[in-house]
Amino acid sequence: MLKLADFDAVTFDVYGTLINWEPSIVAFLRRWADRNSVRSSDSNLIMAFDRARAAIQKERPAPLYPEVLRRCFDNIAGDFDVALVDDDREAFAAMTHEWPAYPDSHDGLTALQARAKIGALSNIDNASLRSSCEKLDFRFDVVVTAERVGAYKPDWPHFNTGISDLAALGIPTHRILHVGQSLRADVTPANKLGLKCAWINRPDRLLGLYGEGAGEAVPDLTVSSLKELIDVIA
């Protein structure tokens, strides 16, 4: 059983874990699909997005996240044989600034920060993360973005940089707990790096649960919310 007393730092995936992005993406694509007479389920639309972003995020040099979203939209339009409209493309790329926080995120992060350093290891650009921090009403002790490291998880630069930043604060790797919603981007690399990891399996979410070893991911703890995580490990 994981206990918070065994850790000096807790690092978080942000999108899907703390920021409730998936319903906003589905709603955008649903409106787009309906306007263009695309007959597809919400789950097919969101999985088209998931496949597109996973492929684009493997590229090096890594594009900034708004460009990832633009290219995801291009791929989705191509998948469903819909002509691209620049306004739709740009609106999709700007969504990051509107995604809301989960209701339990602020209180949970604040409670944890009273007892440990809190880090963000996020597949996002710096400007988008600033908007999300405003939604969270929270300041992370350590911040590692895709823009900072020039790569996307499940590649390791986020983790290596976060571990290095925390080591500079006197916190060794075995005293770090990583928390994420994505099996692909968070639990799988945490397993490979020997990090203790909690999986917040938010109900009815699909992003990040498939591909690149996700089927073999083994979290040390599985919960359905940040509040439940704190209740279990506190």
C-alpha positions, 0 to 999 in steps of 0.5 A: 500500500502506498503511503504519502509519508514514504514520499517527499514529492508527488509529480502529476500528469495534468491533462486528464488527471487534473484538467478535465479536457476530454469532454471539451474535445468530444463536444468540439468534435461532435459539433464539427461532425454534426455540421459536416454530416459525419456519422460517427460515435463520440468514442470514434471521434475521440479515438481518432484524436488519440491516434493522431496525437500519439503519432505526432508526438513521436516526432523530433523535433517535437512541435509545440502543442497548439501545432499538435492540435492543428495537425490532429484536426487535419488528420481527423478531417482527412479520416472523415473526408471533410474539407478543412476550415481554418477557423475550425482548425485554429479554434481546436488549437486554442481549446487548451485555454478553456479546458476546466479543472476537475472539481477535486483538483485544487483542494487535492493539490493544496492538501498534498503540497502541505506535505510534499513538493508537487510537480507537473510533468505535462505534454503541453506548451508553457502558455497553455499550462499557465492558463490551466494553472489559473483554472487550478488556482495552484502553483507547482513547485516543479514544472516540466512541459513538452516545450521545455524538454522538446519531447512528449511522454511516454518518451523519458525527457519529462521524467528525467528532467523532473527527477533532476529538478527534484534531486536539486531540492534534495529529493531522491528518485525513490521518494517520488510518487508519480500520478497520472490518468494515461497508461500510455504516457505516464504509468508505462514509462514510470514502470520502466523507470522504477518510479512508484505510480498511482493511476487515476482512472477517471470514469468514462475516459478513453484518452491515453489508455491504448498503445505503446505498452499501455496494456502491460502497464502496472500501477502501484495503486488505482483510484478513480479520483484525486480525492480518493487517492488522498483518502487512501495514501494520507 
